[in-house]
Amino acid sequence: MNAVRIIHNILNRTNYVFLAEFFRMLGVFVWEDIWPGDDEGTAKEREKTEAEKKTVCDVSIFVGAGSLSGQGAERMGCTGEAYEEMIGRLPEDVIRFYDRLPAVPGIEKDTPGWVGLYLGEEAQIRLLLDVVEEAACRAAGSGTAAFRTEELEALARIYVEEKLCLHSINLQYFARRKSFAAQEARDAMLAGYRRLEGLGTEEYGQDVKASYRYALLWCAIRANGACSYLEEETAFSVRELSGHCQNLCTDHPEFTNAKVLQGLCYEPSKSSANEALYAFEEALRDVGDSCFASAIYYWMGKRYEAFQNNKKEMKLCFREANERQEKFRNLFKLAIIARDEGRLEDALDIFGKIDSKLQRKLKMALLDPLELEYLFKSYNQQCYLYYQMEEYGRAIEFGKKAVRVKEEYSKPGWGYAPDLYQALYGEGGDTRYRQLTDGRMNLSASYQLLADSYRKMLNEEEADKYIEKRKEAERG
């Protein structure tokens, strides 16, 4: 099994993450296909890129309830009838994740919240194994998987018991800075690595053994990433990890995701850009023009970004990434490129697309920590651009939007409950993660731009107020 398409309805995004991260730990490509509602009260498929239309997966899985409760329909912004019509358009052979989910008293299946908050560990493990076995049978096309479910039980057990799902996504949500989240993720990934390292898989088939080898490297690379965020020496030698990845690629030349993983081995090493790019280029030759090329192009763009002489290649990679899947992180890179090239109107247009992509999740109170941070940065950038264009009223508008993200949207109680923080971390457990997000959004620049804009409009009273706010923010 090489690739899965996981369709979800945004309300159940946390359970998509639970399933998707496990497939990624196995070395399977995951295509996230979101089916949102719209402002007209209907439910429809998101418009796909040409690359997405060409993408072929071994199996499709739907993560979502079969029908909506009244609150679910209100929150999703569509009628229950329209939602059921959308469900009717799912592929005939789709695996319905929620058909395998045990009923939990008091929990509506369209309520945001991942299974780790209301299912015990054994139930989570069985759920994962049931879905993976069914997916493997569908992929084989014979009704029989190429492996026994118990062969993957140790992987599922380690994934659940070490909470690798949450720690993996926390490394994405709270990247590149010291934090308790990075520290806890480092420890969990190292624990996962040690447990995987001690397993005997000699009696398993080659494909299953390859998945264990991949998972071992997956944990090690994430542990190294956490170490780099903590400004510590990496837990594993980058060269040794790369060598293990290369051996996996040699033993299983069709294992494309192992080639991607090899490129990611080098992420903590600034001096290994050429090696990383070579590995990514090898993976691109395999994935062709599918949507899976988007992430590879993005990582290549990040590598080129570090070097002044490779700006043309960087720009091309981020453009190729976005053409295959239009994501806010791709758009943000393209907007910054347009800003730096002096194409301010183009930059504003692209930042506007980011706003548009995130607004629906914002209304539903389902923005994750990284998306909140990107929305904050996007508003800040638009404030700056309008100031440069001497449109001070618009600069003030977007400066205040940035302030609102930090002061309101990242706090509990402003919208629907549970919001995404509560859905992931539980009510009460979400507080420290909100504080992390809050600390990553520095309002000093926003306050200064607001002060400067008010001063340009000859409103000294408001200007002075925001200067005081900036000083207070800098004092911490």
C-alpha positions as CSV (number, residue, x, y, z in Angstrom):
1,M,0.0,0.0,0.0
2,N,1.6,3.2,-1.2
3,A,-1.0,6.0,-0.8
4,V,-4.3,6.6,0.9
5,R,-6.9,9.4,0.3
6,I,-8.5,10.4,3.6
7,I,-11.7,12.5,3.1
8,H,-13.0,14.4,6.1
9,N,-15.6,17.0,6.8
10,I,-13.5,19.4,8.9
11,L,-15.6,18.8,12.0
12,N,-13.8,15.5,12.4
13,R,-10.3,16.8,11.5
14,T,-8.7,15.6,14.8
15,N,-9.6,12.0,14.0
16,Y,-8.3,12.5,10.5
17,V,-5.0,13.5,12.1
18,F,-5.0,10.5,14.4
19,L,-5.4,8.2,11.4
20,A,-3.2,10.1,9.0
21,E,-0.2,10.3,11.3
22,F,-0.3,6.5,11.8
23,F,-0.3,5.9,8.0
24,R,2.6,8.4,7.7
25,M,4.5,6.5,10.4
26,L,4.1,3.4,8.3
27,G,5.6,5.2,5.3
28,V,2.3,5.6,3.4
29,F,1.5,8.8,1.5
30,V,-1.6,10.6,2.7
31,W,-3.8,12.9,0.6
32,E,-6.0,15.1,2.8
33,D,-9.2,15.8,1.0
34,I,-11.4,18.2,2.9
35,W,-15.1,18.5,2.1
36,P,-16.3,21.8,3.6
37,G,-19.7,23.5,3.7
38,D,-20.1,26.9,2.1
39,D,-21.8,30.2,2.9
40,E,-24.9,29.2,0.9
41,G,-25.7,26.4,3.3
42,T,-24.7,23.6,0.9
43,A,-22.0,21.0,1.1
44,K,-19.7,20.3,-1.8
45,E,-16.3,19.1,-2.7
46,R,-13.4,21.5,-2.6
47,E,-12.2,22.5,-6.1
48,K,-9.2,20.4,-6.8
49,T,-5.9,21.2,-8.6
50,E,-5.0,19.4,-11.8
51,A,-2.4,17.4,-9.8
52,E,-5.1,16.3,-7.3
53,K,-7.3,15.2,-10.2
54,K,-4.5,13.0,-11.5
55,T,-3.6,11.5,-8.1
56,V,-4.4,7.8,-7.7
57,C,-4.5,6.2,-4.3
58,D,-4.7,2.6,-3.3
59,V,-7.7,3.2,-1.1
60,S,-10.1,6.0,0.1
61,I,-11.2,6.5,3.7
62,F,-13.9,8.8,5.0
63,V,-13.5,10.3,8.5
64,G,-16.8,11.8,9.4
65,A,-20.3,11.1,10.7
66,G,-22.9,9.7,8.5
67,S,-25.3,12.6,9.4
68,L,-25.1,15.9,11.2
69,S,-26.7,16.9,14.5
70,G,-28.3,20.3,14.7
71,Q,-25.2,21.8,16.2
72,G,-23.0,20.1,13.7
73,A,-25.0,21.5,10.8
74,E,-24.9,25.0,12.3
75,R,-21.2,24.8,12.9
76,M,-20.4,23.4,9.5
77,G,-22.6,25.9,7.8
78,C,-24.7,23.6,5.7
79,T,-28.0,21.8,6.0
80,G,-28.3,18.2,7.1
81,E,-29.9,17.3,3.8
82,A,-27.0,18.8,1.8
83,Y,-24.5,17.0,4.0
84,E,-26.2,13.6,3.4
85,E,-26.2,14.4,-0.4
86,M,-22.5,15.0,-0.2
87,I,-22.0,11.7,1.7
88,G,-23.8,10.0,-1.2
89,R,-21.1,11.2,-3.5
90,L,-18.4,9.3,-1.7
91,P,-16.6,6.5,-3.6
92,E,-18.6,3.3,-3.4
93,D,-15.7,1.3,-2.0
94,V,-14.7,4.0,0.6
95,I,-13.8,2.8,4.1
96,R,-16.0,4.6,6.7
97,F,-13.8,5.2,9.7
98,Y,-16.8,6.0,11.9
99,D,-18.5,2.7,11.2
100,R,-15.7,1.1,13.2
101,L,-15.7,3.7,16.0
102,P,-17.3,2.3,19.2
103,A,-20.3,4.3,20.4
104,V,-19.5,6.5,23.4
105,P,-22.4,7.7,25.6
106,G,-22.8,11.5,25.4
107,I,-20.5,12.0,22.4
108,E,-22.0,13.0,19.1
109,K,-19.9,11.7,16.2
110,D,-19.9,15.1,14.6
111,T,-18.4,16.7,17.7
112,P,-14.8,17.8,17.3
113,G,-12.5,15.7,19.5
114,W,-10.0,13.0,18.8
115,V,-10.5,9.4,19.9
116,G,-7.6,9.7,22.4
117,L,-9.9,11.9,24.6
118,Y,-12.7,9.3,24.9
119,L,-11.3,5.9,24.0
120,G,-8.9,3.8,26.0
121,E,-5.6,2.7,24.6
122,E,-6.6,-0.8,23.7
123,A,-9.7,0.5,21.9
124,Q,-7.5,2.9,19.9
125,I,-5.1,0.2,19.0
126,R,-7.9,-2.1,17.7
127,L,-9.4,0.7,15.8
128,L,-6.2,1.5,14.0
129,L,-5.5,-2.1,13.2
130,D,-9.0,-2.7,11.9
131,V,-8.8,0.3,9.5
132,V,-5.3,-0.6,8.3
133,E,-6.2,-4.2,7.7
134,E,-9.3,-3.2,5.7
135,A,-7.2,-0.7,3.7
136,A,-4.6,-3.3,2.9
137,C,-7.3,-5.8,1.8
138,R,-8.8,-3.2,-0.5
139,A,-5.4,-2.2,-1.9
140,A,-4.6,-5.9,-2.6
141,G,-7.9,-6.2,-4.4
142,S,-8.2,-9.8,-3.2
143,G,-10.1,-9.4,0.1
144,T,-7.0,-10.6,1.9
145,A,-4.2,-8.4,3.2
146,A,-0.6,-9.3,2.4
147,F,0.1,-9.4,6.2
148,R,-1.5,-10.5,9.4
149,T,-3.0,-7.7,11.5
150,E,-1.0,-8.8,14.6
151,E,2.2,-8.1,12.6
152,L,1.5,-4.3,13.0
153,E,0.2,-4.5,16.5
154,A,3.5,-3.4,18.1
155,L,3.6,-0.4,15.8
156,A,0.0,0.6,16.7
157,R,0.7,0.0,20.4
158,I,3.8,2.2,20.4
159,Y,2.0,4.9,18.4
160,V,-0.9,5.0,20.9
161,E,0.9,4.5,24.2
162,E,3.6,7.0,23.5
163,K,1.0,9.5,22.1
164,L,3.1,9.9,19.0
165,C,0.2,11.4,17.1
166,L,0.0,14.5,19.3
167,H,3.8,14.8,19.6
168,S,4.3,14.6,15.9
169,I,1.7,17.4,15.1
170,N,3.0,19.5,18.0
171,L,6.4,19.6,16.3
172,Q,4.6,21.1,13.3
173,Y,2.4,23.5,15.3
174,F,5.2,24.8,17.5
175,A,8.3,24.5,15.3
176,R,11.7,26.1,15.5
177,R,11.5,27.4,19.1
178,K,12.3,26.1,22.5
179,S,9.2,24.9,24.3
180,F,7.8,22.2,26.6
181,A,6.1,20.8,23.5
182,A,9.4,20.2,21.7
183,Q,10.9,18.7,24.9
184,E,8.0,16.3,25.4
185,A,8.0,15.4,21.7
186,R,11.7,14.7,21.8
187,D,11.2,12.4,24.8
188,A,8.3,10.6,23.3
189,M,10.0,10.1,19.9
190,L,13.1,8.7,21.7
191,A,10.9,6.4,23.7
192,G,9.2,5.2,20.5
193,Y,12.5,4.7,18.9
194,R,13.9,2.6,21.8
195,R,10.8,0.4,21.8
196,L,10.9,-0.1,18.0
197,E,14.6,-0.9,18.2
198,G,14.0,-3.7,20.6
199,L,11.3,-5.5,18.5
200,G,12.0,-8.7,16.7
201,T,10.4,-8.8,13.2
202,E,12.3,-11.7,11.6
203,E,9.2,-13.8,11.0
204,Y,7.4,-10.9,9.2
205,G,7.1,-10.3,5.5
206,Q,9.4,-7.9,3.8
207,D,6.8,-5.2,3.4
208,V,6.0,-5.2,7.1
209,K,9.7,-5.2,8.1
210,A,10.1,-2.2,5.8
211,S,7.3,-0.4,7.7
212,Y,9.1,-1.1,11.0
213,R,12.4,0.2,9.6
214,Y,10.6,3.3,8.3
215,A,8.8,3.9,11.6
216,L,12.2,3.6,13.5
217,L,13.7,6.3,11.2
218,W,10.5,8.4,11.4
219,C,10.9,8.6,15.2
220,A,14.6,9.3,15.0
221,I,14.1,12.2,12.5
222,R,11.4,13.8,14.6
223,A,13.5,13.4,17.7
224,N,16.4,15.2,15.9
225,G,14.0,17.9,14.8
226,A,12.9,18.5,18.4
227,C,16.5,18.6,19.5
228,S,17.2,21.4,16.9
229,Y,14.2,23.4,18.2
230,L,15.6,23.0,21.7
231,E,19.1,24.1,20.4
232,E,20.6,20.8,21.6
233,E,22.9,18.4,19.9
234,T,20.9,16.0,17.7
235,A,20.0,12.7,19.3
236,F,21.2,10.8,16.2
237,S,24.0,11.3,13.7
238,V,22.5,12.9,10.6
239,R,25.0,10.9,8.4
240,E,24.1,7.6,10.1
241,L,20.4,8.2,9.7
242,S,20.9,9.0,6.1
243,G,22.8,5.8,5.6
244,H,20.0,3.8,7.2
245,C,17.5,5.5,4.9
246,Q,19.7,4.9,1.9
247,N,19.8,1.2,2.8
248,L,16.0,1.1,3.1
249,C,15.7,2.7,-0.3
250,T,18.2,0.2,-1.8
251,D,16.3,-2.8,-0.3
252,H,12.9,-1.4,-1.3
253,P,13.4,0.8,-4.4
254,E,9.7,1.2,-4.8
255,F,9.4,2.7,-1.3
256,T,9.1,6.3,-2.4
257,N,8.3,7.8,1.0
258,A,11.7,6.4,2.2
259,K,13.4,8.7,-0.3
260,V,11.4,11.6,1.0
261,L,12.4,10.6,4.6
262,Q,16.1,10.6,3.5
263,G,15.8,14.2,2.4
264,L,14.2,15.1,5.8
265,C,17.2,13.4,7.6
266,Y,19.3,16.4,6.6
267,E,16.9,19.0,8.0
268,P,19.0,19.9,11.1
269,S,22.1,20.1,9.0
270,K,22.7,23.4,7.2
271,S,25.7,21.9,5.3
272,S,23.8,19.1,3.7
273,A,21.5,21.0,1.3
274,N,22.8,19.2,-1.8
275,E,22.3,15.8,-0.3
276,A,18.7,16.7,0.8
277,L,17.9,18.1,-2.7
278,Y,19.2,15.0,-4.4
279,A,17.0,12.8,-2.2
280,F,13.9,14.9,-2.9
281,E,14.6,14.9,-6.6
282,E,14.8,11.1,-6.5
283,A,11.4,11.1,-4.8
284,L,9.9,13.5,-7.3
285,R,10.8,11.2,-10.1
286,D,8.6,8.6,-8.5
287,V,5.5,10.7,-7.5
288,G,5.4,12.5,-10.9
289,D,2.7,15.1,-11.1
290,S,0.5,13.8,-8.2
291,C,-0.4,16.0,-5.3
292,F,2.2,14.3,-3.2
293,A,4.8,16.3,-5.1
294,S,3.5,19.5,-3.3
295,A,5.2,18.7,0.1
296,I,8.4,17.7,-1.7
297,Y,8.6,20.9,-3.6
298,Y,7.9,22.8,-0.4
299,W,10.8,21.2,1.4
300,M,13.1,21.8,-1.6
301,G,12.1,25.5,-1.6
302,K,12.9,25.7,2.1
303,R,16.4,24.3,1.3
304,Y,17.0,26.8,-1.5
305,E,15.6,29.6,0.7
306,A,18.7,29.5,2.9
307,F,21.0,30.5,0.1
308,Q,21.1,34.0,-1.6
309,N,22.2,32.5,-4.9
310,N,19.3,30.1,-5.2
311,K,16.3,32.6,-5.1
312,K,15.2,31.6,-8.6
313,E,15.1,27.9,-7.7
314,M,13.3,28.7,-4.4
315,K,10.6,30.7,-6.1
316,L,10.1,27.9,-8.7
317,C,9.8,25.2,-6.0
318,F,7.2,27.2,-3.9
319,R,5.2,27.9,-7.1
320,E,5.3,24.2,-8.1
321,A,4.2,23.2,-4.5
322,N,1.2,25.5,-4.6
323,E,0.1,24.5,-8.1
324,R,-0.2,20.9,-6.9
325,Q,-1.9,21.7,-3.6
326,E,-2.9,25.2,-2.7
327,K,-2.0,25.4,1.0
328,F,-1.6,28.4,3.2
329,R,2.1,27.7,3.9
330,N,2.8,27.7,0.1
331,L,0.8,30.9,-0.4
332,F,2.7,32.6,2.5
333,K,6.0,31.9,0.9
334,L,4.8,33.2,-2.5
335,A,3.4,36.3,-0.9
336,I,6.7,37.1,0.9
337,I,8.6,36.6,-2.4
338,A,6.2,39.1,-4.1
339,R,6.7,41.5,-1.3
340,D,10.5,41.3,-1.5
341,E,10.3,41.8,-5.3
342,G,8.3,45.0,-4.8
343,R,5.1,43.5,-6.2
344,L,3.0,44.8,-3.3
345,E,-0.4,44.4,-5.0
346,D,0.4,40.8,-5.9
347,A,1.5,40.1,-2.3
348,L,-1.7,41.5,-1.0
349,D,-3.7,39.3,-3.4
350,I,-1.9,36.2,-2.2
351,F,-2.3,37.1,1.5
352,G,-5.9,37.6,0.8
353,K,-6.1,34.0,-0.4
354,I,-4.6,32.9,2.9
355,D,-7.3,34.8,4.7
356,S,-9.9,33.2,2.6
357,K,-8.6,29.7,3.2
358,L,-8.5,30.2,7.0
359,Q,-11.7,32.2,7.5
360,R,-14.1,29.2,7.3
361,K,-12.1,27.3,10.0
362,L,-11.9,30.5,12.0
363,K,-15.7,30.8,12.0
364,M,-16.0,27.2,13.1
365,A,-13.3,27.7,15.8
366,L,-11.3,24.9,14.2
367,L,-8.0,26.7,13.4
368,D,-5.0,24.8,14.7
369,P,-2.1,26.6,16.5
370,L,-0.1,26.9,13.3
371,E,-3.0,28.2,11.3
372,L,-3.7,30.8,14.0
373,E,-0.1,31.9,13.8
374,Y,-0.1,32.1,10.0
375,L,-3.3,34.2,10.1
376,F,-1.6,36.5,12.6
377,K,1.5,36.8,10.4
378,S,-0.7,37.4,7.3
379,Y,-2.6,40.3,8.9
380,N,0.7,41.7,10.1
381,Q,2.2,41.6,6.6
382,Q,-0.9,43.2,5.1
383,C,-0.7,46.0,7.7
384,Y,2.9,46.6,6.7
385,L,2.2,46.5,3.0
386,Y,-0.7,49.0,3.3
387,Y,1.5,51.2,5.3
388,Q,4.2,51.1,2.6
389,M,1.5,52.0,0.1
390,E,0.4,55.0,2.3
391,E,-3.1,53.5,2.7
392,Y,-3.1,54.1,6.4
393,G,-6.7,53.4,7.1
394,R,-6.3,49.9,5.6
395,A,-3.0,49.5,7.6
396,I,-4.9,50.2,10.8
397,E,-7.7,47.7,9.8
398,F,-5.2,44.9,9.4
399,G,-3.1,45.8,12.4
400,K,-6.2,45.6,14.5
401,K,-7.0,42.2,13.0
402,A,-3.6,40.9,14.0
403,V,-4.2,42.2,17.5
404,R,-7.6,40.4,17.6
405,V,-6.0,37.0,16.6
406,K,-3.7,37.2,19.7
407,E,-6.1,38.8,22.1
408,E,-9.3,37.0,21.2
409,Y,-9.1,34.1,18.8
410,S,-6.4,32.1,20.6
411,K,-8.4,32.3,23.9
412,P,-11.2,29.9,24.9
413,G,-14.8,30.9,24.8
414,W,-14.8,33.2,21.8
415,G,-16.6,30.8,19.4
416,Y,-18.0,27.3,19.2
417,A,-17.0,24.8,21.9
418,P,-15.0,22.7,21.8
419,D,-12.5,24.6,19.7
420,L,-9.6,22.8,18.1
421,Y,-7.3,23.2,21.2
422,Q,-10.0,21.6,23.4
423,A,-10.6,18.9,20.7
424,L,-6.9,18.0,20.7
425,Y,-5.8,18.5,24.2
426,G,-8.9,18.3,26.3
427,E,-10.6,21.0,28.3
428,G,-8.1,22.1,30.9
429,G,-5.2,20.5,29.1
430,D,-5.4,23.1,26.3
431,T,-4.3,26.0,28.5
432,R,-0.6,25.6,28.2
433,Y,-0.8,25.1,24.5
434,R,-2.7,28.3,24.1
435,Q,0.0,30.0,26.1
436,L,2.6,28.7,23.7
437,T,0.6,30.1,20.8
438,D,0.2,33.4,22.6
439,G,4.0,33.6,23.2
440,R,4.7,33.0,19.5
441,M,2.6,36.0,18.4
442,N,4.6,39.2,19.2
443,L,2.5,42.3,18.9
444,S,5.4,44.8,19.1
445,A,5.5,45.3,15.3
446,S,1.7,45.5,15.0
447,Y,1.5,48.2,17.7
448,Q,4.3,50.2,16.1
449,L,2.7,50.1,12.7
450,L,-0.6,51.1,14.2
451,A,1.1,54.0,16.0
452,D,2.8,55.1,12.9
453,S,-0.4,54.9,10.8
454,Y,-2.4,56.9,13.3
455,R,0.4,59.5,13.4
456,K,0.3,59.8,9.6
457,M,-3.4,60.4,10.0
458,L,-2.7,63.1,12.6
459,N,-4.3,61.2,15.4
460,E,-1.6,61.7,18.1
461,E,-3.8,60.4,20.9
462,E,-4.3,56.9,19.3
463,A,-0.6,56.9,18.2
464,D,0.6,57.4,21.7
465,K,-1.8,54.7,23.0
466,Y,-0.2,52.1,20.7
467,I,3.3,53.3,21.5
468,E,2.5,52.5,25.2
469,K,1.1,49.1,24.2
470,R,4.3,48.4,22.2
471,K,6.5,49.3,25.2
472,E,4.4,47.1,27.5
473,A,4.6,44.2,25.0
474,E,8.4,44.6,24.9
475,R,8.6,44.5,28.7
476,G,6.7,41.2,28.6
